[in-house]
Amino acid sequence: MVARAGALTGPDAPRVVWHVERSADTGRAWSAPPVDLVFVDGDHTEEGCALDWETWHDHVALGGHVVFHDARSAPGSPTGLEGVIAVVDRLFREGGGAPGWEIAREVDRAVAVRRVA
């Protein structure tokens, strides 16, 4: 899906920029305009996923999304991973630890959250 988006052309095509390095390193150095989408699918430990969230969520534009892969277990799909599930549960399901964000959609093992404030 991401490769397909990067191959689109034209004035309405998404702009995809690959950064081949640790996401936390990229996020800490980020000085470009806010992004519309962050796809979290790296370090699946609770600490690694939380670091991705902490490093990147402030760089997402209003109305933009963060998609967590392996963030849920869905019937008929492989099981999500404990570390990612724990972060998503803590931030978005249990205590409201992410003010200004809401779950937008859950599909298979992915959970998309949207910045609303």
MDAnalysis code that builds the backbone (N, CA, C; Angstrom):
import MDAnalysis as mda
import numpy as np

u = mda.Universe.empty(351, n_residues=117, atom_resindex=np.repeat(np.arange(117), 3), trajectory=True)
u.add_TopologyAttr("name", ["N", "CA", "C"] * 117)
u.add_TopologyAttr("resid", np.arange(1, 118))
u.add_TopologyAttr("resname", ["MET", "VAL", "ALA", "ARG", "ALA", "GLY", "ALA", "LEU", "THR", "GLY", "PRO", "ASP", "ALA", "PRO", "ARG", "VAL", "VAL", "TRP", "HIS", "VAL", "GLU", "ARG", "SER", "ALA", "ASP", "THR", "GLY", "ARG", "ALA", "TRP", "SER", "ALA", "PRO", "PRO", "VAL", "ASP", "LEU", "VAL", "PHE", "VAL", "ASP", "GLY", "ASP", "HIS", "THR", "GLU", "GLU", "GLY", "CYS", "ALA", "LEU", "ASP", "TRP", "GLU", "THR", "TRP", "HIS", "ASP", "HIS", "VAL", "ALA", "LEU", "GLY", "GLY", "HIS", "VAL", "VAL", "PHE", "HIS", "ASP", "ALA", "ARG", "SER", "ALA", "PRO", "GLY", "SER", "PRO", "THR", "GLY", "LEU", "GLU", "GLY", "VAL", "ILE", "ALA", "VAL", "VAL", "ASP", "ARG", "LEU", "PHE", "ARG", "GLU", "GLY", "GLY", "GLY", "ALA", "PRO", "GLY", "TRP", "GLU", "ILE", "ALA", "ARG", "GLU", "VAL", "ASP", "ARG", "ALA", "VAL", "ALA", "VAL", "ARG", "ARG", "VAL", "ALA"])
u.atoms.positions = np.array([
    [0.810, -1.177, 0.000],
    [0.000, 0.000, 0.000],
    [0.866, 1.259, 0.000],
    [1.874, 1.319, 0.843],
    [2.741, 2.501, 0.897],
    [3.516, 2.644, -0.403],
    [4.001, 1.530, -0.952],
    [4.728, 1.593, -2.227],
    [3.818, 2.099, -3.335],
    [2.567, 1.652, -3.336],
    [1.608, 2.127, -4.329],
    [1.395, 3.627, -4.205],
    [1.248, 4.127, -2.973],
    [1.045, 5.563, -2.762],
    [2.241, 6.355, -3.265],
    [3.440, 5.834, -3.049],
    [4.645, 6.518, -3.500],
    [4.794, 6.536, -5.005],
    [4.119, 5.614, -5.690],
    [4.221, 5.540, -7.148],
    [3.202, 6.428, -7.856],
    [2.230, 6.965, -7.131],
    [1.215, 7.824, -7.744],
    [1.838, 9.156, -8.146],
    [1.302, 9.734, -9.206],
    [1.788, 11.032, -9.660],
    [0.610, 11.968, -9.879],
    [0.903, 13.240, -9.985],
    [-0.138, 14.233, -10.231],
    [-0.284, 15.173, -9.050],
    [-1.069, 16.224, -9.228],
    [-1.162, 17.251, -8.197],
    [-1.833, 16.782, -6.911],
    [-2.680, 15.753, -6.975],
    [-3.368, 15.270, -5.783],
    [-2.725, 14.025, -5.187],
    [-1.621, 13.594, -5.753],
    [-0.950, 12.382, -5.277],
    [-0.296, 12.639, -3.918],
    [-0.305, 11.621, -3.066],
    [0.373, 11.791, -1.780],
    [1.878, 11.905, -1.980],
    [2.506, 12.612, -1.106],
    [3.963, 12.730, -1.127],
    [4.513, 11.772, -0.092],
    [5.265, 10.788, -0.530],
    [5.834, 9.787, 0.357],
    [7.338, 9.992, 0.394],
    [7.873, 10.148, 1.596],
    [9.315, 10.309, 1.772],
    [9.783, 9.213, 2.714],
    [10.717, 8.397, 2.236],
    [11.260, 7.310, 3.039],
    [12.434, 7.812, 3.860],
    [12.460, 7.421, 5.107],
    [13.586, 7.714, 5.994],
    [14.080, 6.375, 6.521],
    [15.226, 5.952, 6.053],
    [15.757, 4.653, 6.443],
    [16.726, 4.871, 7.608],
    [16.135, 4.928, 8.787],
    [16.873, 5.089, 10.035],
    [15.886, 4.857, 11.168],
    [16.376, 4.890, 12.363],
    [15.472, 4.716, 13.506],
    [14.455, 5.865, 13.539],
    [13.212, 5.515, 13.752],
    [12.155, 6.530, 13.727],
    [12.371, 7.607, 14.783],
    [12.877, 7.228, 15.948],
    [13.122, 8.225, 16.995],
    [14.180, 9.230, 16.555],
    [15.203, 8.776, 15.834],
    [16.237, 9.697, 15.339],
    [15.642, 10.685, 14.346],
    [14.801, 10.181, 13.438],
    [14.150, 11.056, 12.463],
    [13.223, 12.039, 13.168],
    [12.412, 11.546, 14.091],
    [11.454, 12.392, 14.798],
    [12.103, 13.486, 15.626],
    [13.175, 13.157, 16.299],
    [13.867, 14.168, 17.120],
    [14.443, 15.287, 16.266],
    [14.841, 14.968, 15.050],
    [15.453, 15.961, 14.168],
    [14.432, 16.617, 13.235],
    [13.166, 16.225, 13.320],
    [12.158, 16.688, 12.375],
    [11.950, 18.188, 12.492],
    [12.104, 18.900, 11.372],
    [11.849, 20.342, 11.348],
    [10.976, 20.716, 10.157],
    [10.555, 19.713, 9.402],
    [9.687, 19.932, 8.242],
    [8.264, 20.210, 8.725],
    [7.380, 20.589, 7.817],
    [5.982, 20.812, 8.201],
    [5.366, 19.547, 8.790],
    [4.230, 19.690, 9.480],
    [3.549, 18.513, 10.034],
    [3.210, 17.498, 8.951],
    [3.122, 16.253, 9.362],
    [2.823, 15.157, 8.444],
    [1.364, 14.746, 8.591],
    [0.836, 14.088, 7.573],
    [-0.539, 13.608, 7.602],
    [-0.652, 12.182, 8.123],
    [0.435, 11.420, 8.021],
    [0.372, 10.013, 8.401],
    [1.714, 9.540, 8.943],
    [1.654, 8.856, 10.074],
    [2.810, 8.138, 10.619],
    [2.370, 6.687, 10.769],
    [3.162, 5.777, 10.218],
    [2.874, 4.347, 10.302],
    [3.869, 3.736, 11.273],
    [3.383, 3.244, 12.409],
    [4.243, 2.679, 13.451],
    [4.279, 1.163, 13.275],
    [5.437, 0.670, 12.847],
    [5.609, -0.768, 12.632],
    [7.087, -1.102, 12.756],
    [7.658, -0.777, 13.875],
    [9.089, -0.999, 14.065],
    [9.336, -1.886, 15.265],
    [9.854, -1.282, 16.311],
    [10.135, -1.982, 17.560],
    [8.787, -2.303, 18.214],
    [8.460, -3.570, 18.337],
    [7.146, -3.974, 18.832],
    [7.097, -4.124, 20.350],
    [8.176, -3.746, 21.049],
    [8.106, -3.771, 22.502],
    [7.259, -2.597, 22.969],
    [6.775, -2.676, 24.200],
    [5.983, -1.568, 24.744],
    [6.813, -0.287, 24.787],
    [8.077, -0.403, 25.191],
    [8.946, 0.768, 25.270],
    [9.215, 1.363, 23.892],
    [9.476, 0.498, 22.904],
    [9.765, 0.976, 21.557],
    [8.563, 1.639, 20.916],
    [7.395, 1.052, 21.079],
    [6.175, 1.632, 20.514],
    [5.851, 2.959, 21.200],
    [6.000, 3.012, 22.520],
    [5.750, 4.259, 23.251],
    [6.719, 5.354, 22.806],
    [7.974, 4.985, 22.538],
    [8.951, 5.963, 22.057],
    [8.545, 6.490, 20.682],
    [8.095, 5.623, 19.789],
    [7.617, 6.085, 18.482],
    [6.475, 7.083, 18.661],
    [5.517, 6.769, 19.521],
    [4.391, 7.676, 19.763],
    [4.880, 9.010, 20.318],
    [5.695, 8.954, 21.359],
    [6.164, 10.186, 22.003],
    [6.983, 11.051, 21.050],
    [7.762, 10.410, 20.202],
    [8.619, 11.149, 19.280],
    [7.835, 11.777, 18.136],
    [6.767, 11.125, 17.691],
    [6.109, 11.547, 16.461],
    [4.752, 12.225, 16.599],
    [3.999, 11.987, 17.650],
    [2.615, 12.470, 17.634],
    [2.495, 13.989, 17.535],
    [3.453, 14.727, 18.055],
    [3.401, 16.191, 17.937],
    [3.684, 16.681, 16.516],
    [4.214, 15.824, 15.671],
    [4.528, 16.199, 14.285],
    [3.374, 15.920, 13.316],
    [2.255, 15.423, 13.833],
    [1.113, 15.082, 12.983],
    [0.154, 16.263, 12.915],
    [-0.274, 16.598, 11.701],
    [-1.182, 17.718, 11.471],
    [-2.571, 17.413, 12.043],
    [-3.312, 18.452, 12.353],
    [-4.703, 18.305, 12.756],
    [-5.454, 17.542, 11.661],
    [-6.169, 16.512, 12.035],
    [-6.859, 15.662, 11.066],
    [-5.997, 14.533, 10.542],
    [-4.702, 14.550, 10.875],
    [-3.785, 13.498, 10.449],
    [-3.914, 12.251, 11.308],
    [-3.227, 11.202, 10.897],
    [-3.362, 9.900, 11.544],
    [-2.016, 9.300, 11.941],
    [-2.064, 8.486, 12.978],
    [-0.993, 7.559, 13.316],
    [-1.622, 6.177, 13.231],
    [-0.988, 5.292, 12.485],
    [-1.487, 3.922, 12.347],
    [-0.499, 3.007, 13.065],
    [-1.024, 2.250, 14.016],
    [-0.222, 1.277, 14.759],
    [-0.490, -0.104, 14.174],
    [0.552, -0.745, 13.655],
    [0.419, -2.110, 13.158],
    [0.598, -3.072, 14.323],
    [-0.069, -4.212, 14.272],
    [-0.011, -5.244, 15.315],
    [-0.590, -4.754, 16.635],
    [-1.569, -3.835, 16.576],
    [-2.104, -3.192, 17.770],
    [-3.375, -3.833, 18.308],
    [-3.854, -4.864, 17.647],
    [-5.053, -5.513, 18.145],
    [-5.114, -6.938, 17.625],
    [-5.880, -7.737, 18.323],
    [-6.151, -9.092, 17.870],
    [-7.555, -9.105, 17.307],
    [-7.689, -9.541, 16.082],
    [-8.991, -9.560, 15.424],
    [-9.334, -10.981, 15.017],
    [-10.606, -11.336, 15.109],
    [-11.004, -12.675, 14.665],
    [-10.589, -12.914, 13.210],
    [-9.997, -14.059, 12.973],
    [-9.619, -14.413, 11.612],
    [-8.306, -13.831, 11.140],
    [-7.603, -13.074, 12.004],
    [-6.307, -12.530, 11.603],
    [-5.275, -12.937, 12.647],
    [-4.005, -12.872, 12.302],
    [-2.983, -13.221, 13.287],
    [-3.090, -12.312, 14.522],
    [-2.588, -12.804, 15.606],
    [-2.660, -12.082, 16.866],
    [-1.762, -10.856, 16.846],
    [-2.255, -9.755, 17.409],
    [-1.431, -8.564, 17.579],
    [-0.325, -8.849, 18.579],
    [0.536, -7.878, 18.788],
    [1.685, -8.065, 19.677],
    [1.484, -7.293, 20.976],
    [1.840, -7.934, 22.094],
    [1.543, -7.418, 23.428],
    [2.020, -5.993, 23.671],
    [3.246, -5.671, 23.262],
    [3.781, -4.338, 23.531],
    [2.988, -3.240, 22.855],
    [2.639, -3.455, 21.595],
    [1.884, -2.458, 20.832],
    [0.456, -2.368, 21.374],
    [-0.149, -3.507, 21.649],
    [-1.502, -3.515, 22.212],
    [-1.528, -2.752, 23.529],
    [-0.524, -2.943, 24.372],
    [-0.481, -2.261, 25.666],
    [-0.430, -0.744, 25.500],
    [0.362, -0.255, 24.564],
    [0.467, 1.187, 24.340],
    [-0.855, 1.744, 23.829],
    [-1.454, 1.097, 22.852],
    [-2.724, 1.572, 22.293],
    [-3.821, 1.520, 23.352],
    [-3.873, 0.454, 24.124],
    [-4.871, 0.373, 25.193],
    [-4.689, 1.504, 26.199],
    [-3.477, 1.720, 26.642],
    [-3.203, 2.757, 27.644],
    [-3.539, 4.151, 27.124],
    [-3.164, 4.440, 25.897],
    [-3.357, 5.785, 25.357],
    [-4.788, 6.062, 24.916],
    [-5.458, 5.076, 24.332],
    [-6.720, 5.352, 23.652],
    [-7.927, 4.601, 24.189],
    [-7.724, 3.566, 24.964],
    [-8.878, 2.782, 25.407],
    [-9.137, 2.901, 26.897],
    [-8.107, 2.980, 27.697],
    [-8.293, 2.861, 29.143],
    [-8.370, 4.198, 29.863],
    [-7.352, 5.008, 29.753],
    [-7.310, 6.187, 30.586],
    [-7.341, 7.502, 29.854],
    [-7.516, 7.476, 28.566],
    [-7.510, 8.735, 27.838],
    [-6.179, 9.448, 27.951],
    [-5.084, 8.691, 27.806],
    [-3.748, 9.249, 27.944],
    [-3.270, 10.044, 26.749],
    [-4.140, 10.249, 25.773],
    [-3.756, 10.999, 24.572],
    [-4.847, 12.026, 24.249],
    [-4.946, 13.094, 25.055],
    [-5.964, 14.115, 24.767],
    [-5.770, 14.691, 23.365],
    [-6.873, 14.936, 22.685],
    [-6.810, 15.480, 21.332],
    [-6.695, 14.424, 20.259],
    [-6.776, 13.150, 20.649],
    [-6.685, 12.035, 19.702],
    [-7.854, 11.093, 19.933],
    [-8.289, 10.425, 18.856],
    [-9.349, 9.431, 18.971],
    [-9.069, 8.280, 18.021],
    [-9.603, 7.116, 18.368],
    [-9.504, 5.983, 17.456],
    [-10.404, 6.271, 16.269],
    [-9.831, 6.233, 15.076],
    [-10.586, 6.497, 13.852],
    [-11.123, 5.202, 13.250],
    [-10.284, 4.159, 13.277],
    [-10.687, 2.895, 12.638],
    [-9.772, 1.780, 13.102],
    [-10.328, 0.580, 13.170],
    [-9.573, -0.621, 13.491],
    [-9.849, -1.659, 12.419],
    [-8.791, -2.143, 11.771],
    [-8.926, -3.129, 10.705],
    [-7.855, -4.187, 10.899],
    [-8.265, -5.436, 10.898],
    [-7.340, -6.544, 11.140],
    [-6.518, -6.252, 12.388],
    [-5.193, -6.176, 12.243],
    [-4.338, -5.912, 13.408],
    [-3.973, -4.445, 13.543],
    [-4.469, -3.588, 12.672],
    [-4.088, -2.170, 12.682],
    [-5.128, -1.310, 13.397],
    [-4.618, -0.294, 14.087],
    [-5.473, 0.708, 14.727],
    [-5.003, 2.072, 14.238],
    [-5.933, 2.832, 13.645],
    [-5.639, 4.183, 13.177],
    [-6.237, 5.167, 14.164],
    [-5.418, 6.101, 14.626],
    [-5.902, 7.167, 15.511],
    [-5.763, 8.495, 14.781],
    [-6.698, 9.410, 15.044],
    [-6.744, 10.690, 14.353],
    [-6.562, 11.826, 15.355],
    [-5.791, 12.824, 14.938],
    [-5.614, 14.017, 15.751],
    [-6.831, 14.920, 15.549],
    [-7.542, 15.208, 16.627],
    [-8.769, 15.999, 16.534],
    [-8.634, 17.358, 17.219],
    [-7.555, 17.583, 17.916],
    [-7.358, 18.884, 18.570],
    [-5.864, 19.163, 18.678],
])
